[in-house]
Structures are given as C-alpha cells and as structure tokens.
Amino acid sequence: MGALLLVLLLVVILAGAGFAIHVLWWVAVVVLVLWLLGFAFRGAGAGGSRGRWYRW
C-alpha cells in the first residue's frame, strides 16, 4: 500500500512539473516574440544609444 501511494505521489509531482515546464515554455516564447517586436519597431539600425530600448 505504501509503495502504491509513493508511486501515485511521484506521478502527481511529475505531472505537475511537466505542466509547469510546458507553461514556462509558452511564457518564454511570448517574451521572445515581444522582445523581437520591440527590437524591430524601435529601429534596430537607428544607430547610437537612442535606438536601444534596453540598458545592456
């Protein structure tokens, strides 16, 4: 009985981690798209520090 509960707990933990990782992948894709859009619309080739919209 204890082994069955341990296996079920492991399945729940792995399913939760898989869902969290999946959500984090979608968040990463959205952030990447926003970064690329900001880079394109702020004028990447404008030159000088005025064309940069980030500090680094």
Secondary structure, DSSP 8 states (H G I E B T S, - for coil): -HHHHHHHHHHHHHHHHHHHHHHHHHHHHHHHHHHHHHHHHT-TTS-TGGG--S--
